[in-house]
Amino acid sequence: LGVAPRLFAFPPRLLELAARAAGRGQEARRLLGSLEVDSALIRRELGWAPRHALEEGLAETARWFRAAGAGSGSFDRAETTWLE
């Protein structure tokens, strides 16, 4: 967008309290809480297994972003062939 982000530190607990006062406590807890996903249920019930290990997937994602020029303003979201 060509606009520098304005980032500042904000205590998560205070943000949660403000969100709760605005009737958005559940959303704040979801955003501020752990983003860890437990795949045990789907693995057990459906026999699912990821195609890539976490480390491999993160490394591949980083390579793709570097190759796509992420951060240089030339990022093309249509180039997702590695996902197929």
PyMOL Python script that loads the backbone (N, CA, C, O; Angstrom):
from pymol import cmd

cmd.read_pdbstr("""\
ATOM      1  N   LEU A   1       0.813  -1.202   0.000  1.00  0.00           N
ATOM      2  CA  LEU A   1       0.000   0.000   0.000  1.00  0.00           C
ATOM      3  C   LEU A   1       0.848   1.254   0.000  1.00  0.00           C
ATOM      4  O   LEU A   1       0.325   2.357  -0.159  1.00  0.00           O
ATOM      5  N   GLY A   2       2.139   1.101   0.175  1.00  0.00           N
ATOM      6  CA  GLY A   2       3.031   2.241   0.140  1.00  0.00           C
ATOM      7  C   GLY A   2       3.028   3.088   1.398  1.00  0.00           C
ATOM      8  O   GLY A   2       3.533   4.211   1.393  1.00  0.00           O
ATOM      9  N   VAL A   3       2.469   2.565   2.469  1.00  0.00           N
ATOM     10  CA  VAL A   3       2.413   3.306   3.725  1.00  0.00           C
ATOM     11  C   VAL A   3       3.174   2.518   4.777  1.00  0.00           C
ATOM     12  O   VAL A   3       2.940   1.322   4.952  1.00  0.00           O
ATOM     13  N   ALA A   4       4.080   3.181   5.476  1.00  0.00           N
ATOM     14  CA  ALA A   4       4.847   2.513   6.524  1.00  0.00           C
ATOM     15  C   ALA A   4       3.920   2.155   7.686  1.00  0.00           C
ATOM     16  O   ALA A   4       3.119   2.985   8.117  1.00  0.00           O
ATOM     17  N   PRO A   5       4.024   0.925   8.195  1.00  0.00           N
ATOM     18  CA  PRO A   5       3.168   0.549   9.328  1.00  0.00           C
ATOM     19  C   PRO A   5       3.561   1.303  10.589  1.00  0.00           C
ATOM     20  O   PRO A   5       4.733   1.611  10.807  1.00  0.00           O
ATOM     21  N   ARG A   6       2.576   1.591  11.404  1.00  0.00           N
ATOM     22  CA  ARG A   6       2.822   2.229  12.695  1.00  0.00           C
ATOM     23  C   ARG A   6       2.628   1.161  13.763  1.00  0.00           C
ATOM     24  O   ARG A   6       1.505   0.865  14.173  1.00  0.00           O
ATOM     25  N   LEU A   7       3.723   0.599  14.195  1.00  0.00           N
ATOM     26  CA  LEU A   7       3.679  -0.478  15.175  1.00  0.00           C
ATOM     27  C   LEU A   7       4.124   0.036  16.536  1.00  0.00           C
ATOM     28  O   LEU A   7       5.060   0.829  16.637  1.00  0.00           O
ATOM     29  N   PHE A   8       3.454  -0.418  17.564  1.00  0.00           N
ATOM     30  CA  PHE A   8       3.846  -0.045  18.924  1.00  0.00           C
ATOM     31  C   PHE A   8       3.495  -1.191  19.854  1.00  0.00           C
ATOM     32  O   PHE A   8       2.593  -1.983  19.583  1.00  0.00           O
ATOM     33  N   ALA A   9       4.218  -1.261  20.943  1.00  0.00           N
ATOM     34  CA  ALA A   9       3.980  -2.319  21.925  1.00  0.00           C
ATOM     35  C   ALA A   9       2.691  -2.022  22.683  1.00  0.00           C
ATOM     36  O   ALA A   9       2.410  -0.878  23.041  1.00  0.00           O
ATOM     37  N   PHE A  10       1.918  -3.073  22.919  1.00  0.00           N
ATOM     38  CA  PHE A  10       0.678  -2.942  23.670  1.00  0.00           C
ATOM     39  C   PHE A  10       0.536  -4.192  24.520  1.00  0.00           C
ATOM     40  O   PHE A  10       0.538  -5.295  23.973  1.00  0.00           O
ATOM     41  N   PRO A  11       0.415  -4.067  25.817  1.00  0.00           N
ATOM     42  CA  PRO A  11       0.334  -5.240  26.682  1.00  0.00           C
ATOM     43  C   PRO A  11      -0.860  -6.122  26.318  1.00  0.00           C
ATOM     44  O   PRO A  11      -1.990  -5.635  26.287  1.00  0.00           O
ATOM     45  N   PRO A  12      -0.636  -7.400  26.045  1.00  0.00           N
ATOM     46  CA  PRO A  12      -1.726  -8.300  25.656  1.00  0.00           C
ATOM     47  C   PRO A  12      -2.867  -8.343  26.669  1.00  0.00           C
ATOM     48  O   PRO A  12      -4.033  -8.406  26.279  1.00  0.00           O
ATOM     49  N   ARG A  13      -2.557  -8.309  27.932  1.00  0.00           N
ATOM     50  CA  ARG A  13      -3.604  -8.360  28.967  1.00  0.00           C
ATOM     51  C   ARG A  13      -4.506  -7.133  28.881  1.00  0.00           C
ATOM     52  O   ARG A  13      -5.723  -7.243  29.031  1.00  0.00           O
ATOM     53  N   LEU A  14      -3.915  -5.969  28.639  1.00  0.00           N
ATOM     54  CA  LEU A  14      -4.698  -4.745  28.512  1.00  0.00           C
ATOM     55  C   LEU A  14      -5.562  -4.789  27.250  1.00  0.00           C
ATOM     56  O   LEU A  14      -6.708  -4.339  27.256  1.00  0.00           O
ATOM     57  N   LEU A  15      -5.007  -5.330  26.182  1.00  0.00           N
ATOM     58  CA  LEU A  15      -5.768  -5.485  24.947  1.00  0.00           C
ATOM     59  C   LEU A  15      -6.958  -6.419  25.158  1.00  0.00           C
ATOM     60  O   LEU A  15      -8.054  -6.155  24.663  1.00  0.00           O
ATOM     61  N   GLU A  16      -6.743  -7.497  25.884  1.00  0.00           N
ATOM     62  CA  GLU A  16      -7.829  -8.430  26.171  1.00  0.00           C
ATOM     63  C   GLU A  16      -8.920  -7.764  27.011  1.00  0.00           C
ATOM     64  O   GLU A  16     -10.109  -7.956  26.759  1.00  0.00           O
ATOM     65  N   LEU A  17      -8.508  -6.980  28.011  1.00  0.00           N
ATOM     66  CA  LEU A  17      -9.494  -6.274  28.839  1.00  0.00           C
ATOM     67  C   LEU A  17     -10.300  -5.281  28.013  1.00  0.00           C
ATOM     68  O   LEU A  17     -11.516  -5.185  28.180  1.00  0.00           O
ATOM     69  N   ALA A  18      -9.649  -4.548  27.134  1.00  0.00           N
ATOM     70  CA  ALA A  18     -10.348  -3.584  26.280  1.00  0.00           C
ATOM     71  C   ALA A  18     -11.304  -4.307  25.337  1.00  0.00           C
ATOM     72  O   ALA A  18     -12.426  -3.851  25.113  1.00  0.00           O
ATOM     73  N   ALA A  19     -10.859  -5.431  24.788  1.00  0.00           N
ATOM     74  CA  ALA A  19     -11.716  -6.204  23.890  1.00  0.00           C
ATOM     75  C   ALA A  19     -12.930  -6.745  24.635  1.00  0.00           C
ATOM     76  O   ALA A  19     -14.045  -6.735  24.114  1.00  0.00           O
ATOM     77  N   ARG A  20     -12.706  -7.214  25.848  1.00  0.00           N
ATOM     78  CA  ARG A  20     -13.817  -7.726  26.647  1.00  0.00           C
ATOM     79  C   ARG A  20     -14.834  -6.617  26.929  1.00  0.00           C
ATOM     80  O   ARG A  20     -16.042  -6.847  26.869  1.00  0.00           O
ATOM     81  N   ALA A  21     -14.342  -5.418  27.235  1.00  0.00           N
ATOM     82  CA  ALA A  21     -15.234  -4.284  27.498  1.00  0.00           C
ATOM     83  C   ALA A  21     -16.035  -3.914  26.249  1.00  0.00           C
ATOM     84  O   ALA A  21     -17.145  -3.389  26.347  1.00  0.00           O
ATOM     85  N   ALA A  22     -15.468  -4.189  25.084  1.00  0.00           N
ATOM     86  CA  ALA A  22     -16.149  -3.897  23.819  1.00  0.00           C
ATOM     87  C   ALA A  22     -16.987  -5.082  23.331  1.00  0.00           C
ATOM     88  O   ALA A  22     -17.529  -5.054  22.227  1.00  0.00           O
ATOM     89  N   GLY A  23     -17.086  -6.121  24.162  1.00  0.00           N
ATOM     90  CA  GLY A  23     -17.867  -7.287  23.781  1.00  0.00           C
ATOM     91  C   GLY A  23     -17.142  -8.201  22.803  1.00  0.00           C
ATOM     92  O   GLY A  23     -17.779  -8.995  22.111  1.00  0.00           O
ATOM     93  N   ARG A  24     -15.832  -8.100  22.737  1.00  0.00           N
ATOM     94  CA  ARG A  24     -15.031  -8.906  21.811  1.00  0.00           C
ATOM     95  C   ARG A  24     -13.989  -9.750  22.531  1.00  0.00           C
ATOM     96  O   ARG A  24     -12.923 -10.036  21.984  1.00  0.00           O
ATOM     97  N   GLY A  25     -14.302 -10.147  23.759  1.00  0.00           N
ATOM     98  CA  GLY A  25     -13.358 -10.919  24.557  1.00  0.00           C
ATOM     99  C   GLY A  25     -12.986 -12.253  23.934  1.00  0.00           C
ATOM    100  O   GLY A  25     -11.822 -12.651  23.974  1.00  0.00           O
ATOM    101  N   GLN A  26     -13.962 -12.952  23.356  1.00  0.00           N
ATOM    102  CA  GLN A  26     -13.690 -14.254  22.740  1.00  0.00           C
ATOM    103  C   GLN A  26     -12.709 -14.111  21.576  1.00  0.00           C
ATOM    104  O   GLN A  26     -11.783 -14.911  21.449  1.00  0.00           O
ATOM    105  N   GLU A  27     -12.902 -13.111  20.737  1.00  0.00           N
ATOM    106  CA  GLU A  27     -12.000 -12.894  19.606  1.00  0.00           C
ATOM    107  C   GLU A  27     -10.588 -12.572  20.089  1.00  0.00           C
ATOM    108  O   GLU A  27      -9.608 -13.068  19.533  1.00  0.00           O
ATOM    109  N   ALA A  28     -10.490 -11.747  21.118  1.00  0.00           N
ATOM    110  CA  ALA A  28      -9.183 -11.386  21.659  1.00  0.00           C
ATOM    111  C   ALA A  28      -8.470 -12.608  22.219  1.00  0.00           C
ATOM    112  O   ALA A  28      -7.276 -12.790  21.985  1.00  0.00           O
ATOM    113  N   ARG A  29      -9.192 -13.445  22.955  1.00  0.00           N
ATOM    114  CA  ARG A  29      -8.570 -14.649  23.509  1.00  0.00           C
ATOM    115  C   ARG A  29      -8.069 -15.564  22.393  1.00  0.00           C
ATOM    116  O   ARG A  29      -6.998 -16.162  22.497  1.00  0.00           O
ATOM    117  N   ARG A  30      -8.862 -15.661  21.326  1.00  0.00           N
ATOM    118  CA  ARG A  30      -8.464 -16.512  20.206  1.00  0.00           C
ATOM    119  C   ARG A  30      -7.212 -15.964  19.522  1.00  0.00           C
ATOM    120  O   ARG A  30      -6.338 -16.739  19.132  1.00  0.00           O
ATOM    121  N   LEU A  31      -7.112 -14.657  19.370  1.00  0.00           N
ATOM    122  CA  LEU A  31      -5.955 -14.051  18.710  1.00  0.00           C
ATOM    123  C   LEU A  31      -4.722 -13.986  19.610  1.00  0.00           C
ATOM    124  O   LEU A  31      -3.594 -14.126  19.135  1.00  0.00           O
ATOM    125  N   LEU A  32      -4.936 -13.774  20.898  1.00  0.00           N
ATOM    126  CA  LEU A  32      -3.817 -13.601  21.822  1.00  0.00           C
ATOM    127  C   LEU A  32      -3.345 -14.915  22.428  1.00  0.00           C
ATOM    128  O   LEU A  32      -2.248 -14.981  22.984  1.00  0.00           O
ATOM    129  N   GLY A  33      -4.146 -15.945  22.330  1.00  0.00           N
ATOM    130  CA  GLY A  33      -3.795 -17.230  22.908  1.00  0.00           C
ATOM    131  C   GLY A  33      -2.827 -18.004  22.026  1.00  0.00           C
ATOM    132  O   GLY A  33      -2.297 -17.478  21.047  1.00  0.00           O
ATOM    133  N   SER A  34      -2.614 -19.219  22.375  1.00  0.00           N
ATOM    134  CA  SER A  34      -1.712 -20.086  21.628  1.00  0.00           C
ATOM    135  C   SER A  34      -2.265 -20.367  20.241  1.00  0.00           C
ATOM    136  O   SER A  34      -3.465 -20.588  20.075  1.00  0.00           O
ATOM    137  N   LEU A  35      -1.396 -20.357  19.256  1.00  0.00           N
ATOM    138  CA  LEU A  35      -1.785 -20.681  17.890  1.00  0.00           C
ATOM    139  C   LEU A  35      -1.364 -22.103  17.534  1.00  0.00           C
ATOM    140  O   LEU A  35      -1.390 -22.496  16.368  1.00  0.00           O
ATOM    141  N   GLU A  36      -0.982 -22.855  18.533  1.00  0.00           N
ATOM    142  CA  GLU A  36      -0.566 -24.238  18.323  1.00  0.00           C
ATOM    143  C   GLU A  36      -1.780 -25.089  17.978  1.00  0.00           C
ATOM    144  O   GLU A  36      -2.841 -24.960  18.588  1.00  0.00           O
ATOM    145  N   VAL A  37      -1.608 -25.952  16.998  1.00  0.00           N
ATOM    146  CA  VAL A  37      -2.684 -26.830  16.555  1.00  0.00           C
ATOM    147  C   VAL A  37      -2.326 -28.265  16.919  1.00  0.00           C
ATOM    148  O   VAL A  37      -1.204 -28.713  16.685  1.00  0.00           O
ATOM    149  N   ASP A  38      -3.287 -28.977  17.490  1.00  0.00           N
ATOM    150  CA  ASP A  38      -3.083 -30.380  17.831  1.00  0.00           C
ATOM    151  C   ASP A  38      -3.806 -31.227  16.800  1.00  0.00           C
ATOM    152  O   ASP A  38      -5.035 -31.209  16.726  1.00  0.00           O
ATOM    153  N   SER A  39      -3.049 -31.967  16.008  1.00  0.00           N
ATOM    154  CA  SER A  39      -3.640 -32.778  14.945  1.00  0.00           C
ATOM    155  C   SER A  39      -3.918 -34.217  15.389  1.00  0.00           C
ATOM    156  O   SER A  39      -4.221 -35.063  14.547  1.00  0.00           O
ATOM    157  N   ALA A  40      -3.825 -34.509  16.667  1.00  0.00           N
ATOM    158  CA  ALA A  40      -3.995 -35.876  17.153  1.00  0.00           C
ATOM    159  C   ALA A  40      -5.358 -36.466  16.795  1.00  0.00           C
ATOM    160  O   ALA A  40      -5.438 -37.628  16.396  1.00  0.00           O
ATOM    161  N   LEU A  41      -6.423 -35.691  16.931  1.00  0.00           N
ATOM    162  CA  LEU A  41      -7.757 -36.208  16.657  1.00  0.00           C
ATOM    163  C   LEU A  41      -7.915 -36.598  15.189  1.00  0.00           C
ATOM    164  O   LEU A  41      -8.384 -37.697  14.893  1.00  0.00           O
ATOM    165  N   ILE A  42      -7.536 -35.730  14.281  1.00  0.00           N
ATOM    166  CA  ILE A  42      -7.691 -36.041  12.855  1.00  0.00           C
ATOM    167  C   ILE A  42      -6.758 -37.180  12.441  1.00  0.00           C
ATOM    168  O   ILE A  42      -7.099 -37.979  11.569  1.00  0.00           O
ATOM    169  N   ARG A  43      -5.593 -37.253  13.063  1.00  0.00           N
ATOM    170  CA  ARG A  43      -4.689 -38.374  12.773  1.00  0.00           C
ATOM    171  C   ARG A  43      -5.323 -39.695  13.225  1.00  0.00           C
ATOM    172  O   ARG A  43      -5.287 -40.698  12.512  1.00  0.00           O
ATOM    173  N   ARG A  44      -5.892 -39.667  14.407  1.00  0.00           N
ATOM    174  CA  ARG A  44      -6.479 -40.884  14.970  1.00  0.00           C
ATOM    175  C   ARG A  44      -7.768 -41.279  14.242  1.00  0.00           C
ATOM    176  O   ARG A  44      -7.931 -42.439  13.863  1.00  0.00           O
ATOM    177  N   GLU A  45      -8.672 -40.335  14.046  1.00  0.00           N
ATOM    178  CA  GLU A  45      -9.979 -40.637  13.474  1.00  0.00           C
ATOM    179  C   GLU A  45      -9.934 -40.919  11.971  1.00  0.00           C
ATOM    180  O   GLU A  45     -10.645 -41.796  11.480  1.00  0.00           O
ATOM    181  N   LEU A  46      -9.095 -40.173  11.239  1.00  0.00           N
ATOM    182  CA  LEU A  46      -9.075 -40.303   9.785  1.00  0.00           C
ATOM    183  C   LEU A  46      -7.802 -40.918   9.237  1.00  0.00           C
ATOM    184  O   LEU A  46      -7.698 -41.180   8.039  1.00  0.00           O
ATOM    185  N   GLY A  47      -6.833 -41.147  10.112  1.00  0.00           N
ATOM    186  CA  GLY A  47      -5.567 -41.689   9.647  1.00  0.00           C
ATOM    187  C   GLY A  47      -4.760 -40.693   8.826  1.00  0.00           C
ATOM    188  O   GLY A  47      -3.909 -41.083   8.027  1.00  0.00           O
ATOM    189  N   TRP A  48      -5.028 -39.409   9.026  1.00  0.00           N
ATOM    190  CA  TRP A  48      -4.351 -38.361   8.274  1.00  0.00           C
ATOM    191  C   TRP A  48      -2.920 -38.191   8.750  1.00  0.00           C
ATOM    192  O   TRP A  48      -2.624 -38.372   9.931  1.00  0.00           O
ATOM    193  N   ALA A  49      -2.041 -37.844   7.832  1.00  0.00           N
ATOM    194  CA  ALA A  49      -0.658 -37.495   8.164  1.00  0.00           C
ATOM    195  C   ALA A  49      -0.232 -36.362   7.238  1.00  0.00           C
ATOM    196  O   ALA A  49      -0.570 -36.378   6.054  1.00  0.00           O
ATOM    197  N   PRO A  50       0.500 -35.385   7.750  1.00  0.00           N
ATOM    198  CA  PRO A  50       0.947 -34.277   6.893  1.00  0.00           C
ATOM    199  C   PRO A  50       1.896 -34.775   5.810  1.00  0.00           C
ATOM    200  O   PRO A  50       2.643 -35.732   6.017  1.00  0.00           O
ATOM    201  N   ARG A  51       1.860 -34.119   4.654  1.00  0.00           N
ATOM    202  CA  ARG A  51       2.749 -34.504   3.558  1.00  0.00           C
ATOM    203  C   ARG A  51       4.188 -34.095   3.831  1.00  0.00           C
ATOM    204  O   ARG A  51       5.115 -34.693   3.283  1.00  0.00           O
ATOM    205  N   HIS A  52       4.386 -33.091   4.665  1.00  0.00           N
ATOM    206  CA  HIS A  52       5.723 -32.579   4.950  1.00  0.00           C
ATOM    207  C   HIS A  52       5.893 -32.401   6.453  1.00  0.00           C
ATOM    208  O   HIS A  52       4.939 -32.073   7.158  1.00  0.00           O
ATOM    209  N   ALA A  53       7.090 -32.615   6.930  1.00  0.00           N
ATOM    210  CA  ALA A  53       7.399 -32.316   8.331  1.00  0.00           C
ATOM    211  C   ALA A  53       7.385 -30.796   8.500  1.00  0.00           C
ATOM    212  O   ALA A  53       7.589 -30.067   7.529  1.00  0.00           O
ATOM    213  N   LEU A  54       7.149 -30.319   9.703  1.00  0.00           N
ATOM    214  CA  LEU A  54       7.081 -28.884   9.966  1.00  0.00           C
ATOM    215  C   LEU A  54       8.320 -28.160   9.467  1.00  0.00           C
ATOM    216  O   LEU A  54       8.212 -27.158   8.760  1.00  0.00           O
ATOM    217  N   GLU A  55       9.490 -28.658   9.828  1.00  0.00           N
ATOM    218  CA  GLU A  55      10.735 -27.996   9.440  1.00  0.00           C
ATOM    219  C   GLU A  55      10.877 -27.930   7.926  1.00  0.00           C
ATOM    220  O   GLU A  55      11.299 -26.911   7.379  1.00  0.00           O
ATOM    221  N   GLU A  56      10.523 -29.020   7.252  1.00  0.00           N
ATOM    222  CA  GLU A  56      10.606 -29.057   5.786  1.00  0.00           C
ATOM    223  C   GLU A  56       9.635 -28.054   5.164  1.00  0.00           C
ATOM    224  O   GLU A  56       9.990 -27.341   4.226  1.00  0.00           O
ATOM    225  N   GLY A  57       8.427 -28.001   5.681  1.00  0.00           N
ATOM    226  CA  GLY A  57       7.432 -27.070   5.162  1.00  0.00           C
ATOM    227  C   GLY A  57       7.822 -25.623   5.366  1.00  0.00           C
ATOM    228  O   GLY A  57       7.639 -24.797   4.472  1.00  0.00           O
ATOM    229  N   LEU A  58       8.365 -25.305   6.544  1.00  0.00           N
ATOM    230  CA  LEU A  58       8.807 -23.930   6.801  1.00  0.00           C
ATOM    231  C   LEU A  58       9.968 -23.546   5.905  1.00  0.00           C
ATOM    232  O   LEU A  58      10.011 -22.428   5.392  1.00  0.00           O
ATOM    233  N   ALA A  59      10.908 -24.453   5.711  1.00  0.00           N
ATOM    234  CA  ALA A  59      12.054 -24.179   4.840  1.00  0.00           C
ATOM    235  C   ALA A  59      11.591 -23.959   3.402  1.00  0.00           C
ATOM    236  O   ALA A  59      12.062 -23.040   2.732  1.00  0.00           O
ATOM    237  N   GLU A  60      10.678 -24.791   2.930  1.00  0.00           N
ATOM    238  CA  GLU A  60      10.158 -24.647   1.567  1.00  0.00           C
ATOM    239  C   GLU A  60       9.405 -23.332   1.412  1.00  0.00           C
ATOM    240  O   GLU A  60       9.543 -22.652   0.395  1.00  0.00           O
ATOM    241  N   THR A  61       8.612 -22.974   2.413  1.00  0.00           N
ATOM    242  CA  THR A  61       7.877 -21.710   2.383  1.00  0.00           C
ATOM    243  C   THR A  61       8.843 -20.529   2.327  1.00  0.00           C
ATOM    244  O   THR A  61       8.633 -19.598   1.550  1.00  0.00           O
ATOM    245  N   ALA A  62       9.890 -20.555   3.136  1.00  0.00           N
ATOM    246  CA  ALA A  62      10.879 -19.473   3.132  1.00  0.00           C
ATOM    247  C   ALA A  62      11.562 -19.373   1.773  1.00  0.00           C
ATOM    248  O   ALA A  62      11.759 -18.272   1.260  1.00  0.00           O
ATOM    249  N   ARG A  63      11.927 -20.516   1.184  1.00  0.00           N
ATOM    250  CA  ARG A  63      12.545 -20.501  -0.150  1.00  0.00           C
ATOM    251  C   ARG A  63      11.600 -19.890  -1.176  1.00  0.00           C
ATOM    252  O   ARG A  63      12.020 -19.096  -2.018  1.00  0.00           O
ATOM    253  N   TRP A  64      10.324 -20.261  -1.104  1.00  0.00           N
ATOM    254  CA  TRP A  64       9.349 -19.742  -2.055  1.00  0.00           C
ATOM    255  C   TRP A  64       9.192 -18.229  -1.914  1.00  0.00           C
ATOM    256  O   TRP A  64       9.157 -17.514  -2.915  1.00  0.00           O
ATOM    257  N   PHE A  65       9.098 -17.735  -0.670  1.00  0.00           N
ATOM    258  CA  PHE A  65       8.954 -16.296  -0.459  1.00  0.00           C
ATOM    259  C   PHE A  65      10.173 -15.541  -0.967  1.00  0.00           C
ATOM    260  O   PHE A  65      10.039 -14.481  -1.579  1.00  0.00           O
ATOM    261  N   ARG A  66      11.362 -16.082  -0.716  1.00  0.00           N
ATOM    262  CA  ARG A  66      12.578 -15.418  -1.219  1.00  0.00           C
ATOM    263  C   ARG A  66      12.583 -15.399  -2.745  1.00  0.00           C
ATOM    264  O   ARG A  66      12.906 -14.377  -3.350  1.00  0.00           O
ATOM    265  N   ALA A  67      12.233 -16.510  -3.364  1.00  0.00           N
ATOM    266  CA  ALA A  67      12.220 -16.596  -4.827  1.00  0.00           C
ATOM    267  C   ALA A  67      11.148 -15.684  -5.427  1.00  0.00           C
ATOM    268  O   ALA A  67      11.331 -15.145  -6.519  1.00  0.00           O
ATOM    269  N   ALA A  68      10.031 -15.512  -4.719  1.00  0.00           N
ATOM    270  CA  ALA A  68       8.932 -14.680  -5.208  1.00  0.00           C
ATOM    271  C   ALA A  68       9.201 -13.195  -4.984  1.00  0.00           C
ATOM    272  O   ALA A  68       8.430 -12.347  -5.434  1.00  0.00           O
ATOM    273  N   GLY A  69      10.284 -12.883  -4.295  1.00  0.00           N
ATOM    274  CA  GLY A  69      10.612 -11.481  -4.053  1.00  0.00           C
ATOM    275  C   GLY A  69       9.804 -10.849  -2.949  1.00  0.00           C
ATOM    276  O   GLY A  69       9.573  -9.640  -2.962  1.00  0.00           O
ATOM    277  N   ALA A  70       9.370 -11.652  -1.988  1.00  0.00           N
ATOM    278  CA  ALA A  70       8.581 -11.108  -0.876  1.00  0.00           C
ATOM    279  C   ALA A  70       9.355 -10.015  -0.172  1.00  0.00           C
ATOM    280  O   ALA A  70      10.553 -10.153   0.077  1.00  0.00           O
ATOM    281  N   GLY A  71       8.679  -8.943   0.145  1.00  0.00           N
ATOM    282  CA  GLY A  71       9.311  -7.822   0.831  1.00  0.00           C
ATOM    283  C   GLY A  71       9.873  -6.795  -0.132  1.00  0.00           C
ATOM    284  O   GLY A  71      10.239  -5.694   0.279  1.00  0.00           O
ATOM    285  N   SER A  72       9.946  -7.147  -1.419  1.00  0.00           N
ATOM    286  CA  SER A  72      10.502  -6.211  -2.393  1.00  0.00           C
ATOM    287  C   SER A  72       9.410  -5.475  -3.149  1.00  0.00           C
ATOM    288  O   SER A  72       9.701  -4.644  -4.009  1.00  0.00           O
ATOM    289  N   GLY A  73       8.152  -5.775  -2.834  1.00  0.00           N
ATOM    290  CA  GLY A  73       7.053  -5.131  -3.533  1.00  0.00           C
ATOM    291  C   GLY A  73       6.657  -5.868  -4.801  1.00  0.00           C
ATOM    292  O   GLY A  73       5.710  -5.464  -5.477  1.00  0.00           O
ATOM    293  N   SER A  74       7.373  -6.956  -5.143  1.00  0.00           N
ATOM    294  CA  SER A  74       7.066  -7.672  -6.379  1.00  0.00           C
ATOM    295  C   SER A  74       6.444  -9.040  -6.096  1.00  0.00           C
ATOM    296  O   SER A  74       6.479  -9.929  -6.947  1.00  0.00           O
ATOM    297  N   PHE A  75       5.889  -9.200  -4.930  1.00  0.00           N
ATOM    298  CA  PHE A  75       5.299 -10.473  -4.524  1.00  0.00           C
ATOM    299  C   PHE A  75       4.069 -10.759  -5.370  1.00  0.00           C
ATOM    300  O   PHE A  75       3.143  -9.947  -5.409  1.00  0.00           O
ATOM    301  N   ASP A  76       4.046 -11.898  -6.044  1.00  0.00           N
ATOM    302  CA  ASP A  76       2.932 -12.281  -6.901  1.00  0.00           C
ATOM    303  C   ASP A  76       2.193 -13.450  -6.270  1.00  0.00           C
ATOM    304  O   ASP A  76       2.706 -14.570  -6.261  1.00  0.00           O
ATOM    305  N   ARG A  77       1.007 -13.212  -5.744  1.00  0.00           N
ATOM    306  CA  ARG A  77       0.250 -14.236  -5.049  1.00  0.00           C
ATOM    307  C   ARG A  77      -0.201 -15.363  -5.984  1.00  0.00           C
ATOM    308  O   ARG A  77      -0.570 -16.437  -5.509  1.00  0.00           O
ATOM    309  N   ALA A  78      -0.179 -15.148  -7.265  1.00  0.00           N
ATOM    310  CA  ALA A  78      -0.640 -16.168  -8.198  1.00  0.00           C
ATOM    311  C   ALA A  78       0.387 -17.289  -8.369  1.00  0.00           C
ATOM    312  O   ALA A  78       0.038 -18.376  -8.830  1.00  0.00           O
ATOM    313  N   GLU A  79       1.605 -17.050  -8.018  1.00  0.00           N
ATOM    314  CA  GLU A  79       2.668 -18.041  -8.179  1.00  0.00           C
ATOM    315  C   GLU A  79       2.691 -18.978  -6.990  1.00  0.00           C
ATOM    316  O   GLU A  79       3.489 -18.789  -6.071  1.00  0.00           O
ATOM    317  N   THR A  80       1.835 -19.980  -6.989  1.00  0.00           N
ATOM    318  CA  THR A  80       1.746 -20.916  -5.868  1.00  0.00           C
ATOM    319  C   THR A  80       1.941 -22.341  -6.323  1.00  0.00           C
ATOM    320  O   THR A  80       1.347 -23.257  -5.753  1.00  0.00           O
ATOM    321  N   THR A  81       2.752 -22.550  -7.330  1.00  0.00           N
ATOM    322  CA  THR A  81       2.907 -23.896  -7.895  1.00  0.00           C
ATOM    323  C   THR A  81       3.473 -24.889  -6.887  1.00  0.00           C
ATOM    324  O   THR A  81       3.199 -26.084  -6.997  1.00  0.00           O
ATOM    325  N   TRP A  82       4.248 -24.439  -5.915  1.00  0.00           N
ATOM    326  CA  TRP A  82       4.815 -25.386  -4.941  1.00  0.00           C
ATOM    327  C   TRP A  82       3.741 -25.971  -4.039  1.00  0.00           C
ATOM    328  O   TRP A  82       3.974 -26.995  -3.397  1.00  0.00           O
ATOM    329  N   LEU A  83       2.567 -25.344  -3.974  1.00  0.00           N
ATOM    330  CA  LEU A  83       1.504 -25.869  -3.140  1.00  0.00           C
ATOM    331  C   LEU A  83       0.754 -27.035  -3.769  1.00  0.00           C
ATOM    332  O   LEU A  83       0.075 -27.791  -3.074  1.00  0.00           O
ATOM    333  N   GLU A  84       0.874 -27.176  -5.071  1.00  0.00           N
ATOM    334  CA  GLU A  84       0.117 -28.217  -5.772  1.00  0.00           C
ATOM    335  C   GLU A  84       0.699 -29.583  -5.585  1.00  0.00           C
ATOM    336  O   GLU A  84       0.169 -30.558  -6.116  1.00  0.00           O
TER     337      GLU A  84
END
""", "prot")
cmd.dss("prot")
cmd.show_as("cartoon", "prot")
cmd.util.cbc("prot")
cmd.orient("prot")
